[in-house]
């Protein structure tokens, strides 16, 4: 089964997933504010890969770490 991303890549002349340029790659990123029982985990074990030319939107409810990530 072929995914939409694969079809778009082929129309653009890409060589497939291995030819895509990663402009941002995060693995297991965490960020906490404070210490102990009052610590607030803004990010916990986040993985993210952004490829060149791909639009990115970070959405979600207030207080879930969107600003911390960006």
N, C-alpha and C positions, 0 to 999 in steps of 0.2 A: 504494500500500500504506500502510495506517495503522498507526502504532506504538502500543503499549500506552499510552505516556505521553500521546499525543494523545487517546486514548479516555478516560483518567482525567481529563485536563484538561477535556474537554467535559462530563463528568458533574458536575464541580465548578463548572461555569459559567464557566471561564476563557475568555478570548477567543483562546487559542492561544499559541504560543511567544513572540510579541512582547509579550504581556501579563504574562508571568512576571517577577516582581521578583527581580533578582539581588542577593543579600545579600553575596556575596563573589565577587570576580573577580581572578584572578592571571594574568599573562602573562609568560612567559619568566623566571621567578624562579629564581635560582641562589644557593647558599650554600656557601662553602668554609671550612674550618678549616685554619690553617697556611699555609705558603708553599712555593713551589718543588716539588721532587720528592716531598716528604713531605705535600703538601696533600691533604686529604680532602674530596672533593666530596659534601656531604650532600644537596644538591639541585642538579639541573642541568636548566635549561630547562623548568621545570614550568609547565603551563597548567592552571588549575582554575576552574570556574564553579559556584557553589552557588546554587540558587534557593530562595526563601522556602518553607518547609514541607517541603523535601526532606531526608530523613535522609542523613547523611554518615558513612562509616566509612573510616578510614585504616588499612589492613592491609598486612602484609608482614613479611619476615624482619627479624631484628635487624640494626641498622646501616644501614638504607636511608633514613634521614631522616624517619621518621614524627614523632618528637618535634620535630625542627627545623621541620617544616612547621606543626605545631600550635602 
